[in-house]
Amino acid sequence: MINDGGPAFPIKDFDGDIYLGMSSRDYFAAKAMQAILGMQGIQLLIKDHESMNRIARASYGWADAMLKARDEQ
């Protein structure tokens, strides 16, 4: 099972119910993808769906590395 890092922004409502929302892994991957897509010239390298999949997989790779580093602290 992949470590998702738990909820990124858990919210407790007035009844005490907790809404977990997105995982920390998804949040970290989204932030990594923002950085990758913001790199100069990257748009020239995105030519097809497979290019997008490679960037998505790389983003989750960065997220997994961040969670591992956090766990090692």
C-alpha positions, 0 to 999 in steps of 0.5 A: 500500500502506498503511503498517502501521508494522511489528510492534507487539510482535515476539517472538523465540523460542528458535530465533530465529524472529520472530513479528510479531503485530499491526501498529503501525497496528492497535495505534494504531487500537485505542488511538484507538478506546478513546479515542473510545468513552470519550468522554462521550455517544458511546454515544448516537450509536452507533445502527447498524452504519454508526455503528460503521464510521464510528468504526472508520474514524476510528480508523484515520485517527488511526492513520495520522496517528500513523504519518505523524507518527512517520515525519516525526521 
